[in-house]
């Protein structure tokens, strides 16, 4: 049952991840997983996302982020598991 607990994770994806529809693809990918949160581009060329929901769904999202959309070239995905209550309802792109 532990995998059904609600969790939060912040990730940072580096590589060729801007200008390749990474954010929009992330929004589309998390829909069926039932996650809340957001995704945004950072000034250094990386992408940051916050996933909130069941741990197994978050782990599936992180696994997808390691590959990304077809035109992306992911170098690394840093994951930080967070404590505290959920902050988001729905999933959106932030600017």
C-alpha positions as a Markdown table, in Angstrom:
| # | Residue | x | y | z |
|---|---|---|---|---|
| 1 | Unk | 0.0 | 0.0 | 0.0 |
| 2 | Unk | 2.9 | 2.4 | 0.5 |
| 3 | Unk | 3.1 | 3.1 | -3.2 |
| 4 | Unk | -0.4 | 4.6 | -3.1 |
| 5 | Unk | 0.7 | 7.4 | -0.7 |
| 6 | Unk | 0.6 | 10.8 | -2.2 |
| 7 | Unk | 4.1 | 12.1 | -2.8 |
| 8 | Unk | 5.9 | 15.1 | -4.3 |
| 9 | Unk | 9.0 | 15.3 | -6.4 |
| 10 | Unk | 10.9 | 18.2 | -8.1 |
| 11 | Unk | 13.0 | 17.3 | -11.1 |
| 12 | Unk | 15.6 | 19.1 | -13.2 |
| 13 | Unk | 16.3 | 17.9 | -16.7 |
| 14 | Unk | 19.5 | 18.9 | -18.5 |
| 15 | Unk | 20.5 | 18.4 | -22.1 |
| 16 | Unk | 18.8 | 19.5 | -25.3 |
| 17 | Unk | 15.4 | 20.0 | -23.6 |
| 18 | Unk | 14.3 | 23.4 | -24.7 |
| 19 | Unk | 12.8 | 24.1 | -28.1 |
| 20 | Unk | 11.9 | 20.4 | -28.6 |
| 21 | Unk | 8.4 | 20.5 | -27.1 |
| 22 | Unk | 9.6 | 19.1 | -23.8 |
| 23 | Unk | 7.2 | 21.1 | -21.7 |
| 24 | Unk | 4.1 | 20.4 | -23.8 |
| 25 | Unk | 5.0 | 16.7 | -24.1 |
| 26 | Unk | 5.3 | 16.5 | -20.3 |
| 27 | Unk | 1.8 | 18.0 | -19.9 |
| 28 | Unk | 0.4 | 15.4 | -22.3 |
| 29 | Unk | 2.3 | 12.6 | -20.6 |
| 30 | Unk | 1.2 | 13.3 | -17.1 |
| 31 | Unk | -2.5 | 13.5 | -17.9 |
| 32 | Unk | -3.2 | 9.7 | -17.9 |
| 33 | Unk | -1.0 | 9.4 | -14.8 |
| 34 | Unk | -3.3 | 11.6 | -12.8 |
| 35 | Unk | -0.5 | 13.8 | -11.5 |
| 36 | Unk | -0.7 | 17.5 | -10.5 |
| 37 | Unk | 2.1 | 20.0 | -10.7 |
| 38 | Unk | 3.9 | 22.1 | -13.3 |
| 39 | Unk | 6.8 | 22.3 | -15.8 |
| 40 | Unk | 8.9 | 25.2 | -16.9 |
| 41 | Unk | 12.0 | 26.2 | -18.8 |
| 42 | Unk | 14.9 | 27.6 | -16.7 |
| 43 | Unk | 17.3 | 30.4 | -17.9 |
| 44 | Unk | 20.2 | 27.9 | -18.0 |
| 45 | Unk | 18.6 | 25.8 | -20.7 |
| 46 | Unk | 17.3 | 23.1 | -18.4 |
| 47 | Unk | 13.7 | 22.2 | -17.6 |
| 48 | Unk | 12.2 | 21.9 | -14.1 |
| 49 | Unk | 9.0 | 20.1 | -13.1 |
| 50 | Unk | 7.1 | 19.4 | -9.9 |
| 51 | Unk | 5.0 | 16.2 | -9.8 |
| 52 | Unk | 2.4 | 15.5 | -7.1 |
| 53 | Unk | 0.5 | 12.3 | -6.8 |
| 54 | Unk | 1.0 | 8.6 | -6.2 |
| 55 | Unk | 4.6 | 7.5 | -6.0 |
| 56 | Unk | 4.3 | 4.9 | -8.7 |
| 57 | Unk | 2.8 | 7.5 | -11.1 |
| 58 | Unk | 5.6 | 9.9 | -10.3 |
| 59 | Unk | 8.2 | 7.2 | -10.9 |
| 60 | Unk | 6.6 | 6.6 | -14.3 |
| 61 | Unk | 6.8 | 10.3 | -15.1 |
| 62 | Unk | 10.4 | 10.4 | -14.1 |
| 63 | Unk | 11.2 | 7.4 | -16.2 |
| 64 | Unk | 9.6 | 9.2 | -19.2 |
| 65 | Unk | 11.6 | 12.4 | -18.4 |
| 66 | Unk | 14.9 | 10.5 | -18.8 |
| 67 | Unk | 14.0 | 10.0 | -22.5 |
| 68 | Unk | 11.7 | 13.0 | -23.2 |
| 69 | Unk | 10.0 | 13.7 | -26.5 |
| 70 | Unk | 11.6 | 12.5 | -29.8 |
| 71 | Unk | 13.7 | 15.6 | -30.5 |
| 72 | Unk | 15.1 | 15.9 | -26.9 |
| 73 | Unk | 18.6 | 14.7 | -25.9 |
| 74 | Unk | 18.5 | 14.3 | -22.1 |
| 75 | Unk | 21.8 | 14.3 | -20.4 |
| 76 | Unk | 20.6 | 13.9 | -16.8 |
| 77 | Unk | 17.5 | 14.0 | -14.5 |
| 78 | Unk | 18.0 | 15.2 | -10.9 |
| 79 | Unk | 15.2 | 14.1 | -8.6 |
| 80 | Unk | 14.4 | 15.7 | -5.2 |
| 81 | Unk | 11.7 | 14.0 | -3.2 |
| 82 | Unk | 9.8 | 16.7 | -1.1 |
| 83 | Unk | 7.9 | 16.6 | 2.2 |
| 84 | Unk | 4.8 | 18.6 | 2.8 |
| 85 | Unk | 1.3 | 19.0 | 1.5 |
| 86 | Unk | 0.4 | 19.2 | -2.2 |
| 87 | Unk | 0.5 | 22.7 | -3.7 |
| 88 | Unk | -1.1 | 22.2 | -7.0 |
| 89 | Unk | -4.4 | 21.2 | -8.6 |
| 90 | Unk | -4.1 | 20.1 | -12.2 |
| 91 | Unk | -0.9 | 20.2 | -14.3 |
| 92 | Unk | 0.3 | 23.3 | -16.2 |
| 93 | Unk | 3.2 | 24.9 | -18.0 |
| 94 | Unk | 4.8 | 27.8 | -16.1 |
| 95 | Unk | 6.8 | 30.6 | -17.7 |
